[in-house]
Amino acid sequence: MDIWESEDHFNRFIEARIAPVLKGELGVHSDPEPKFHPLHRRFVAPGVSGASS
C-alpha cells in the first residue's frame, strides 16, 4: 500500500521512474493494475516533525 497526493502523481512517477527500468533493463512487458481508493482518515503521531495535519 502506498499513499500518494493524487492518482496523477502516481502515474507520472511510474512513467518516469519505474517503467523505464522494468521495460528497458528488466524486460518486463506486463503492466501492473493498481487500485486507487480515497484516503478517509490519517493519523500523525504527536511529535512527528515535517508532517502536516
C-alpha positions in Angstrom: 0.0 0.0 0.0 1.2 3.5 -0.9 -0.3 6.9 -0.2 0.0 9.4 -3.0 -1.1 13.0 -3.2 -3.1 12.1 -6.3 -3.5 9.3 -8.9 -1.8 11.6 -11.4 1.3 12.0 -9.2 1.5 8.2 -9.0 1.1 7.8 -12.8 3.8 10.3 -13.5 6.2 8.6 -11.1 5.6 5.2 -12.7 6.1 6.6 -16.2 9.2 8.5 -15.4 11.0 6.2 -12.9 9.6 2.7 -12.8 8.5 1.8 -16.3 11.9 2.6 -18.0 13.7 0.2 -15.6 11.0 -2.6 -15.8 10.6 -2.5 -19.5 14.1 -1.4 -20.6 16.5 -3.0 -18.2 14.5 -6.0 -16.9 12.4 -6.8 -19.9 9.0 -6.9 -18.1 6.3 -6.3 -20.6 3.1 -6.6 -18.5 1.6 -3.6 -16.8 0.5 -3.5 -13.2 -3.1 -3.0 -12.4 -3.2 -0.7 -9.4 -6.3 0.1 -7.5 -7.0 3.5 -6.1 -9.1 4.4 -3.0 -9.6 7.7 -1.3 -7.9 8.3 2.0 -10.6 8.8 4.5 -8.5 9.5 7.6 -4.9 9.6 8.6 -3.1 9.6 11.9 0.0 11.6 12.6 1.7 10.7 15.8 2.4 13.5 18.2 5.9 14.9 18.0 6.5 13.8 14.4 8.2 16.6 12.6 7.5 17.5 9.0 4.0 16.1 8.9 1.1 18.4 8.1 -2.2 17.6 9.6 
